[in-house]
Amino acid sequence: MKVKVQAPDKWMKGWDKLYRKMLETEDLTKLEYLHVHYPIQQLFWFTQQNNGAPEDSEKKAIELACGDGQVACFLAQNGYTVEAIDALPSAVSLTRKRAIQLNQSQSVTTSLGDIDTWELEPSSYDLVVALQCLQYLFERTMPRLQEILTSVKPEGFFVYSGNILPHEPTERPIRFITEEELKDALEGWTIHSIGTNVVRRSAKSTRGYLFAVAQK
């Protein structure tokens, strides 16, 4: 089944190729943390330092565009029941395979779907994770951000990362969310961590990132 999304087909094919290659890996139990996972580490640092939800309480999370499944499985290992959504069957299969190998298949539910049209009930999640994905909704980026924020429960968390400048031109141009726009969208929330960094990916490629951890 092919899910129609706004991102160009050539981009989707590139991600699909990566995930298909990863599916060939026999052992997916090793979680390798990349720079885009930094806000997840910040979330857990904060909750552990401040005695987060009791261990026996149910914590419901959703990850939009779960990709290789590392974040979804990490959340499950740390007490969350996770919905993992992606538009690529290869990503869904990879996430499911990783969850099984990590003995988290009861805590991670995988679904094929478009992150822009996936139904999000108001105040339904303790944690919503959107890493490196909202920018590919283009003109729907900011409206969808607002819809996502309404789905977080009172006292729940929103974890975000996305690109900012510097970034090489893309066709079509992705929709950067600026730090000012993100702070405006999170007005009234408690922002526990927000910041930017620049990563030199190669001699010819430098990319900027914006990340945030906020509590409703």
C-alpha positions as CSV (number, residue, x, y, z in Angstrom):
1,M,0.0,0.0,0.0
2,K,1.3,3.4,-1.0
3,V,0.5,6.4,1.2
4,K,0.2,9.7,-0.6
5,V,2.2,12.4,1.1
6,Q,3.4,15.9,0.2
7,A,7.1,15.1,0.1
8,P,8.4,14.5,-3.4
9,D,8.6,10.9,-4.6
10,K,12.4,11.0,-5.0
11,W,12.8,11.9,-1.4
12,M,10.5,9.1,-0.3
13,K,12.4,6.7,-2.5
14,G,15.7,7.8,-0.9
15,W,14.4,7.1,2.6
16,D,12.8,3.9,1.5
17,K,16.1,2.7,0.1
18,L,17.8,3.4,3.4
19,Y,15.2,1.6,5.5
20,R,15.2,-1.4,3.1
21,K,18.9,-1.7,3.5
22,M,18.6,-1.5,7.3
23,L,15.9,-4.3,7.2
24,E,18.7,-6.6,5.9
25,T,20.5,-6.1,9.2
26,E,20.0,-9.2,11.4
27,D,20.6,-7.6,14.8
28,L,18.6,-4.4,15.4
29,T,19.0,-4.5,19.2
30,K,21.8,-1.9,19.2
31,L,20.3,1.7,19.4
32,E,22.6,4.2,17.9
33,Y,21.8,7.8,19.0
34,L,22.2,10.5,16.4
35,H,22.1,14.3,16.9
36,V,18.4,14.4,16.0
37,H,17.8,12.2,19.1
38,Y,19.3,14.8,21.4
39,P,15.9,16.2,22.5
40,I,14.8,12.7,23.5
41,Q,17.9,12.6,25.8
42,Q,16.9,16.0,27.2
43,L,13.4,14.8,27.9
44,F,14.6,11.9,29.9
45,W,17.2,13.9,31.7
46,F,14.5,16.4,32.8
47,T,11.9,13.8,33.8
48,Q,14.4,11.7,35.8
49,Q,15.8,14.8,37.6
50,N,12.2,15.9,38.5
51,N,10.7,12.6,39.4
52,G,8.5,12.1,36.3
53,A,5.3,10.0,36.1
54,P,5.2,7.0,38.6
55,E,6.5,3.8,37.1
56,D,3.1,2.1,37.4
57,S,1.2,4.8,35.6
58,E,0.3,4.4,31.9
59,K,2.2,6.8,29.6
60,K,0.9,7.1,26.1
61,A,3.2,8.4,23.3
62,I,3.0,8.9,19.6
63,E,5.9,9.3,17.2
64,L,5.1,10.9,13.9
65,A,7.3,9.6,11.1
66,C,9.0,6.9,13.1
67,G,11.6,6.1,10.4
68,D,14.0,3.4,11.6
69,G,12.1,2.9,14.9
70,Q,15.0,3.7,17.3
71,V,13.1,6.4,19.1
72,A,9.8,4.5,19.4
73,C,11.7,1.5,20.8
74,F,13.7,3.6,23.2
75,L,10.5,5.2,24.5
76,A,8.9,1.7,25.0
77,Q,12.0,0.6,26.9
78,N,11.4,3.5,29.2
79,G,7.8,2.9,30.1
80,Y,5.8,4.4,27.2
81,T,3.1,2.7,25.2
82,V,4.0,4.0,21.7
83,E,2.1,4.5,18.5
84,A,4.6,4.7,15.7
85,I,3.4,6.2,12.4
86,D,5.1,6.4,9.0
87,A,4.1,6.6,5.4
88,L,6.7,4.1,4.2
89,P,6.0,0.3,4.6
90,S,9.7,-0.2,4.9
91,A,9.9,2.1,8.0
92,V,6.9,0.4,9.6
93,S,8.4,-3.0,9.0
94,L,11.8,-1.9,10.3
95,T,10.2,-0.4,13.5
96,R,8.2,-3.6,14.0
97,K,11.3,-5.8,13.6
98,R,13.3,-3.7,16.0
99,A,10.5,-3.8,18.6
100,I,10.3,-7.5,18.4
101,Q,14.0,-8.0,18.8
102,L,14.0,-5.6,21.8
103,N,11.1,-7.4,23.3
104,Q,8.9,-4.3,23.0
105,S,6.3,-5.6,20.6
106,Q,3.6,-5.3,23.2
107,S,4.5,-1.6,23.8
108,V,5.0,-0.4,20.2
109,T,2.1,-0.3,17.8
110,T,3.1,0.4,14.2
111,S,0.8,2.0,11.6
112,L,1.1,3.0,8.0
113,G,-0.2,6.6,7.5
114,D,0.3,10.2,6.6
115,I,1.4,12.3,9.5
116,D,-0.6,15.2,8.2
117,T,-3.9,13.5,8.1
118,W,-3.5,11.0,10.9
119,E,-6.3,11.7,13.4
120,L,-5.1,13.2,16.7
121,E,-7.7,13.5,19.4
122,P,-7.3,16.5,21.7
123,S,-5.5,15.9,25.0
124,S,-4.8,12.2,24.2
125,Y,-1.0,11.8,24.6
126,D,1.4,12.2,27.4
127,L,4.1,12.6,24.8
128,V,4.2,13.6,21.1
129,V,7.4,13.3,19.2
130,A,8.0,15.0,15.9
131,L,11.6,14.7,14.8
132,Q,12.8,15.9,11.3
133,C,9.3,15.5,9.7
134,L,7.0,18.6,10.0
135,Q,9.1,20.6,7.6
136,Y,8.1,18.2,4.8
137,L,4.4,19.2,5.1
138,F,5.3,22.5,3.4
139,E,2.3,24.9,3.7
140,R,0.7,22.6,6.2
141,T,3.7,22.7,8.6
142,M,2.5,25.4,10.9
143,P,-1.2,24.5,10.9
144,R,-0.3,20.8,11.6
145,L,2.0,21.9,14.4
146,Q,-1.0,23.6,16.1
147,E,-3.1,20.5,15.7
148,I,-0.3,18.3,17.2
149,L,0.0,20.6,20.2
150,T,-3.7,20.2,21.0
151,S,-3.3,16.5,21.2
152,V,-0.9,16.7,24.1
153,K,-2.5,16.1,27.6
154,P,-2.2,18.8,30.3
155,E,1.3,18.3,31.9
156,G,2.3,16.2,28.8
157,F,5.4,16.8,26.6
158,F,6.1,17.7,23.0
159,V,9.5,16.9,21.6
160,Y,10.6,18.5,18.4
161,S,13.5,18.8,16.0
162,G,13.7,20.2,12.5
163,N,16.1,21.9,10.1
164,I,16.9,25.6,10.0
165,L,19.5,27.5,8.0
166,P,22.3,26.7,7.0
167,H,20.8,24.1,4.7
168,E,21.4,23.4,1.0
169,P,18.6,24.3,-1.4
170,T,16.0,21.6,-2.0
171,E,13.4,21.2,-4.7
172,R,10.7,21.8,-3.4
173,P,12.0,24.1,-0.7
174,I,11.3,22.6,2.8
175,R,9.4,24.7,5.3
176,F,11.8,25.7,8.1
177,I,10.2,26.4,11.5
178,T,12.2,29.2,13.1
179,E,13.0,29.4,16.8
180,E,10.7,32.4,17.1
181,E,7.8,30.6,15.4
182,L,8.3,27.6,17.7
183,K,8.3,29.7,20.8
184,D,5.2,31.5,19.6
185,A,3.4,28.2,19.0
186,L,4.4,27.1,22.5
187,E,3.2,30.2,24.3
188,G,1.8,29.2,27.7
189,W,3.9,26.0,27.8
190,T,6.9,25.4,29.9
191,I,9.9,25.1,27.6
192,H,12.5,22.9,29.4
193,S,15.0,22.9,26.6
194,I,15.3,24.8,23.3
195,G,18.3,25.5,21.1
196,T,20.0,25.2,17.8
197,N,23.2,23.6,16.5
198,V,25.1,23.3,13.3
199,V,26.5,20.0,12.0
200,R,29.1,19.8,9.4
201,R,28.1,16.7,7.5
202,S,30.8,16.8,4.9
203,A,33.3,19.3,3.4
204,K,30.4,20.6,1.3
205,S,27.4,20.2,3.5
206,T,26.6,22.0,6.7
207,R,23.1,21.8,8.3
208,G,21.4,23.7,11.0
209,Y,19.0,22.1,13.5
210,L,16.4,23.4,16.0
211,F,15.2,21.3,18.9
212,A,12.8,21.7,21.8
213,V,11.3,19.9,24.8
214,A,8.2,21.5,26.1
215,Q,5.5,20.7,28.7
216,K,1.9,21.7,28.4
